[in-house]
Amino acid sequence: MKLYRTTAGVILESGDRLYRHSSDWDTVVNRSGLFQSLRDDILSGKAVPVSLQWSSVSLLAPAQLQEVWAAGVTYTQIGRA
């Protein structure tokens, strides 16, 4: 399963099907047991099948309101022996 944040909303890819999720990105990704929750959302209708052309939407960074600390940064201490 793949999860995308796009200009068309939260999109799930499961197998060869695409689904639009009814919740915002932060609500979706901050749940415990995310994989099982997404499967349940597909079965319950919280994520509905969509016919989407990838050329019609833009991918967004997979972060919304959550803080991202020092992603890809290496720190060194200077002046300590």
GIQUIJO-V83625 format. One record per residue. N is the residue number from 1. RES is the residue in one small letter. PHI is phi in degrees with one decimal (NA if undefined). OMEGA is omega as a letter, one per 30 degrees, with the letter a starting at -180 (999 if undefined). D_CENTER is the distance of its C-alpha to the mean C-alpha in whole Angstrom. Layout:
[[N,RES,PHI,OMEGA,D_CENTER] [N,RES,PHI,OMEGA,D_CENTER]]
//
This chain:
[[1,m,NA,l,11] [2,k,-123.1,a,8] [3,l,-128.2,a,4] [4,y,-127.0,l,5] [5,r,-101.0,a,5] [6,t,-133.1,l,9] [7,t,-68.1,l,12] [8,a,-95.4,a,12] [9,g,108.3,l,10] [10,v,-81.1,a,7] [11,i,-116.7,l,8] [12,l,-103.6,l,8] [13,e,-118.3,l,11] [14,s,-129.7,a,13] [15,g,64.5,l,16] [16,d,-105.9,a,18] [17,r,-111.1,l,16] [18,l,-112.8,l,13] [19,y,-133.5,l,12] [20,r,-98.7,a,11] [21,h,-87.7,a,10] [22,s,-81.5,a,13] [23,s,-99.1,l,11] [24,d,-80.0,a,9] [25,w,-56.3,a,6] [26,d,-60.5,l,8] [27,t,-63.7,a,10] [28,v,-68.0,a,7] [29,v,-80.0,a,6] [30,n,-95.7,l,10] [31,r,-91.0,l,11] [32,s,-76.2,a,14] [33,g,62.6,a,14] [34,l,-55.8,a,10] [35,f,-58.6,a,11] [36,q,-65.1,l,14] [37,s,-61.2,l,13] [38,l,-66.8,l,11] [39,r,-61.8,l,14] [40,d,-63.5,l,16] [41,d,-63.3,l,14] [42,i,-65.0,a,15] [43,l,-68.5,a,19] [44,s,-88.5,l,19] [45,g,95.0,l,18] [46,k,-67.5,l,15] [47,a,-117.1,a,13] [48,v,-105.7,l,16] [49,p,-60.5,l,17] [50,v,-132.8,l,17] [51,s,-103.7,a,19] [52,l,-126.0,l,17] [53,q,-96.0,a,18] [54,w,-58.8,l,16] [55,s,-70.9,a,19] [56,s,-93.8,l,18] [57,v,-129.5,l,15] [58,s,-113.3,l,13] [59,l,-77.3,l,10] [60,l,-113.7,l,9] [61,a,-57.7,a,9] [62,p,-77.9,l,5] [63,a,-149.8,l,8] [64,q,-124.5,a,9] [65,l,-95.5,a,12] [66,q,-69.8,l,12] [67,e,-77.2,l,15] [68,v,-120.5,a,14] [69,w,-102.6,l,18] [70,a,50.7,l,20] [71,a,-67.9,l,17] [72,g,77.2,a,19] [73,v,-105.6,l,22] [74,t,-111.6,a,26] [75,y,-105.5,l,28] [76,t,-130.8,l,32] [77,q,-96.0,a,35] [78,i,-108.4,l,38] [79,g,88.1,l,41] [80,r,-109.6,a,41] [81,a,-96.4,999,43]]
//
